[in-house]
């Protein structure tokens, strides 16, 4: 597509009638900056930004009709909403549109004040249908809640309205909406209708977790990434902080969801990143809009010229479209431009909030974390955060009972069985478990913020047919569901449940020879490389897990095999231009994480050092480690036992 982008970006932190939020302004301003720097075409994107007091119900309706309505064939329209979502009763006159009697809503700045209603989902569908009917490519991103659940994080939800608004307050066209033919557009939503969308702290300020995750995926995967691929990547980011928020894609069927984001009207994020001298300083041609960040504490992020001799430069200042760098230990030629890759990124410690009503147990856990590191020093993996300063901690420890603690994720979901006998070992078992979970979290979070290998690799699963023992080379793989995960289901056979089997394939779509490792991160917090410990994939070639044999996906030991049960795996593919060892990644299941078994902190020298890997033919700590490009890709897999089947 070569047309223009029309964007309507709505971010509401302040409301007339419901509680405030914190990260919505940050969401949409970052999207606007992303579009300004990254949009293709001769004309800049036409962006209408509605924030807080300007984001009234009427302004949003007018923005959809008058601003996005300008888009025509060949153009792209984007509607991005960050704010509160809820439910509201349906007027009797519209009973035929919603048999449940309630519709999902977006809450505008003035909604629920002076009889101004929410923006109903059926109204939004009607307005989006008008936009799509012009022949443009339409994409919608909704970062809001659609239901309530108990949580201690700031959520984008407001209580449901039990009283229906006057029919006259809604769009008059809504009464005829049932006769309007459906129009095609793609929707990326923050969560299921029964879940909440949370805010988090990222890059030094609050954001919607889904908006931040989606922008991170956009920057990392590059312009060829489809909506389906972006949803999967965003889900992996979201699930690192929230187990009860699952982003959704609509439609899930093949078609528009398999097109590139915004119809492909986005520049590559880092195709040939280069370092050059401008005036009196050195800079690289990527910045914050390409995913680069040095963090609020000035973390040490470096780039390097590819090759056996390490020639690095530290990033000292990040601008939207460029970054200032400082060469380290070498003098570049001011008349030359140097190709560079990311060689070092920070390895942040995982934050944990230790709290509860039993203060002696809280004190024991905190004391154990202060002495669980090398030489009796602080833990190198976990940073206790007594207040969280409004941020969402990655881990929580609840010590409400004497000598007993519960470890949960940032959203409060328990991650393991409760730990007892805390007093007997001085909290060391709790500290070991927290460090183990932190290391697993890091593995799932491995990303290269700027890579020329974006879109170079992929992973797919092919359902094994009865009697099939070798995976097919060309049969289409399973499509992720609307939640971004590949779903595999048990089946019944002679009165018993049989686990599903699938073939796992790895693909190299690039023109480079890449070394690949496939890690399986299980729900029991185990990490292993048994499926594909490491091998080179030639350009344009594919590889198979277990040498082409089927992989069995089953419930963890001890989990009842009954309808409704489910478990999750994350298949994490690492691909690099140099060979590396997979053994440092291996971690046992959480129940095996005992004091003394936690690995020492990993060396951070160059790319492979940050990954915790040594090039097979080199010393991981050697300064001469050189630099190479690399990328990661995560595919969530849900294994479940169907609810609609019994053993009879």
Secondary structure, DSSP 8 states (H G I E B T S, - for coil): --S-EEEEEEE-S--SSS---SSHHHHHHHHHHHHHHHB-SSS--EEEEEEGGG--HHHHHHIIIIIGGG--TT-EEEEEEES-EEEEE--GGGGGG-TTSEEEEE--TTTTSTT---EEHHHHHHHHHHHHTTT-EEEEEEES-SS----SS-BSB---B-S---GGGS-GGGGGGGGS-----EEEESS-TTS--BEEEETTEEEEHHHHHHHHHHHHH-TT-BHHHHHHHHHHHHHTT-TT---EEE--SSSGGGSBGGGG-B--S-TT-EEEEETTEEEES--GGGT---TTTT---EEE-SBSS--EEEEEEE-SS-EEEEEESS---TT--EE-EEEE-----EEEEEE-S-HHHHHHHHHHHHHSSGGG---SSEEE-SSGGG---SEEEEEEETTEEEEEETTS-B-S--EE-TTTTTTHHHHHHHHHHHHHHHHHT---SS-TTTTSEEEEEEE--TT--S--SSS------TTSSEEEE-EEETTEEE-EEEEEEEEE-SSS-EEEEEEEEETTS-EEEEEEEEEEE-TT-EEEGGGG--EEE---TTS---TT-EEEEEEEEEEESS---SGGG-B--GGG--TT-S------SHHHHHTT---TTS-TT-GGG-B--EEEEEEEEEEE--TT----
